[in-house]
Amino acid sequence: MILPCFDQSRITLYQGDCLDVLPSLDVHDLAFFDPPYNCGKNYGTDKDNRPDYDEWTVKVCEQIRRVAKNFAVVLPNRRPGLWMHCLPGGWPVAMKIRAGNAIRNGWENKVVLLWTDIEPEKRQPNYWKD
């Protein structure tokens, strides 16, 4: 049994392999995922490089649909369409990274994309004008 690393005010966070955690969960209002990007990043004890990434993604999405009334997934830069295909009926939501910080920190992207089935309430026509 995997125990939560945070559980307060109706928010429960788990840290671990999602295919170990998800099967033990009941249905929740929202499941938020920040999946590995499968880009080969070395984390010291683990490396983000799965040869079975497509099959793994399909299994994860099946579990997401089982345990979550709604979902939000931080879309990886590589193969975002796979997540969109496996979790149909969503909307892309762009969350900006403050332009100055992104440039100063050498980040490649100025926005992070979420894929969610919660319809956004507000459209932001121009990210640079807040």
C-alpha positions as CSV (number, residue, x, y, z in Angstrom):
1,M,0.0,0.0,0.0
2,I,1.4,3.4,-1.0
3,L,0.9,6.1,1.5
4,P,0.3,9.8,0.6
5,C,3.2,12.2,1.0
6,F,0.7,15.0,1.6
7,D,-2.9,14.8,2.8
8,Q,-4.7,18.0,3.9
9,S,-7.8,19.9,3.1
10,R,-9.2,17.4,0.6
11,I,-5.8,17.4,-1.3
12,T,-3.8,14.2,-1.4
13,L,-0.5,13.9,-3.1
14,Y,1.3,10.6,-3.9
15,Q,4.9,10.3,-4.9
16,G,5.9,7.2,-6.8
17,D,5.4,5.2,-10.0
18,C,1.9,6.1,-11.0
19,L,1.2,2.5,-12.2
20,D,1.9,1.4,-8.6
21,V,-0.2,4.2,-7.1
22,L,-3.2,4.5,-9.4
23,P,-4.6,0.9,-9.1
24,S,-5.0,1.4,-5.4
25,L,-7.0,4.6,-5.6
26,D,-10.7,5.2,-5.5
27,V,-12.4,7.7,-7.8
28,H,-11.4,11.3,-7.1
29,D,-12.6,14.7,-8.3
30,L,-9.4,15.5,-10.1
31,A,-6.2,13.7,-10.9
32,F,-3.3,16.0,-11.8
33,F,-0.3,14.4,-13.6
34,D,3.1,15.7,-14.5
35,P,4.4,12.6,-16.4
36,P,7.9,11.9,-17.4
37,Y,8.9,13.5,-20.7
38,N,10.9,10.4,-21.8
39,C,13.8,12.6,-23.0
40,G,16.6,10.7,-21.3
41,K,17.2,13.1,-18.4
42,N,19.4,11.6,-15.7
43,Y,18.1,11.9,-12.2
44,G,21.0,10.2,-10.5
45,T,19.2,7.1,-9.4
46,D,16.8,6.9,-12.4
47,K,16.8,8.0,-16.0
48,D,13.8,9.4,-17.9
49,N,14.1,7.1,-20.8
50,R,11.5,4.3,-21.3
51,P,11.6,2.2,-24.5
52,D,8.0,1.3,-23.8
53,Y,6.8,4.9,-23.4
54,D,3.8,4.6,-25.8
55,E,2.5,1.4,-24.1
56,W,3.2,2.9,-20.7
57,T,1.2,6.1,-21.6
58,V,-1.8,4.0,-22.7
59,K,-1.8,2.1,-19.4
60,V,-1.5,5.4,-17.4
61,C,-4.3,7.0,-19.3
62,E,-6.6,4.0,-18.7
63,Q,-5.9,4.4,-15.0
64,I,-6.5,8.1,-15.1
65,R,-9.9,7.6,-16.7
66,R,-10.7,4.9,-14.0
67,V,-9.8,7.0,-11.0
68,A,-10.6,10.6,-12.0
69,K,-13.8,12.4,-12.7
70,N,-11.6,15.1,-14.2
71,F,-8.0,15.2,-15.2
72,A,-5.2,17.7,-15.9
73,V,-1.9,16.5,-17.4
74,V,1.2,18.6,-18.0
75,L,1.9,17.8,-21.6
76,P,5.4,16.6,-22.4
77,N,7.1,18.5,-25.2
78,R,7.8,15.1,-26.9
79,R,4.7,13.2,-28.1
80,P,2.0,15.5,-26.6
81,G,-0.4,14.1,-29.2
82,L,-0.2,10.7,-27.6
83,W,-1.6,12.0,-24.3
84,M,-4.2,14.0,-26.2
85,H,-5.2,10.9,-28.1
86,C,-5.4,8.7,-25.0
87,L,-7.4,11.3,-23.1
88,P,-9.9,12.6,-25.6
89,G,-12.3,15.4,-25.0
90,G,-9.8,17.8,-23.4
91,W,-8.7,21.3,-24.0
92,P,-5.2,22.7,-24.1
93,V,-4.5,25.3,-21.5
94,A,-1.3,27.4,-21.8
95,M,0.2,28.6,-18.5
96,K,2.9,31.1,-19.1
97,I,6.2,31.2,-17.5
98,R,7.2,34.8,-16.8
99,A,9.2,35.7,-19.8
100,G,12.1,37.3,-17.9
101,N,12.6,34.3,-15.7
102,A,12.3,31.9,-18.6
103,I,15.0,33.7,-20.5
104,R,17.2,34.4,-17.5
105,N,17.1,30.7,-16.4
106,G,17.9,29.5,-19.9
107,W,14.5,27.7,-20.3
108,E,13.6,26.8,-23.8
109,N,9.8,27.2,-23.4
110,K,7.9,30.3,-22.3
111,V,4.7,28.4,-21.6
112,V,3.7,25.0,-20.1
113,L,0.7,23.3,-21.7
114,L,-1.9,21.4,-19.7
115,W,-4.4,19.0,-21.3
116,T,-7.5,18.9,-19.2
117,D,-11.2,18.0,-19.5
118,I,-12.2,20.9,-17.3
119,E,-13.3,23.6,-19.7
120,P,-11.3,26.8,-19.1
121,E,-13.4,29.7,-17.8
122,K,-11.3,32.5,-19.3
123,R,-9.4,33.1,-22.5
124,Q,-6.2,35.1,-22.4
125,P,-5.7,36.7,-25.8
126,N,-2.2,37.9,-25.2
127,Y,0.3,36.2,-22.8
128,W,2.7,39.2,-22.9
129,K,0.1,41.6,-21.6
130,D,-1.0,39.4,-18.6
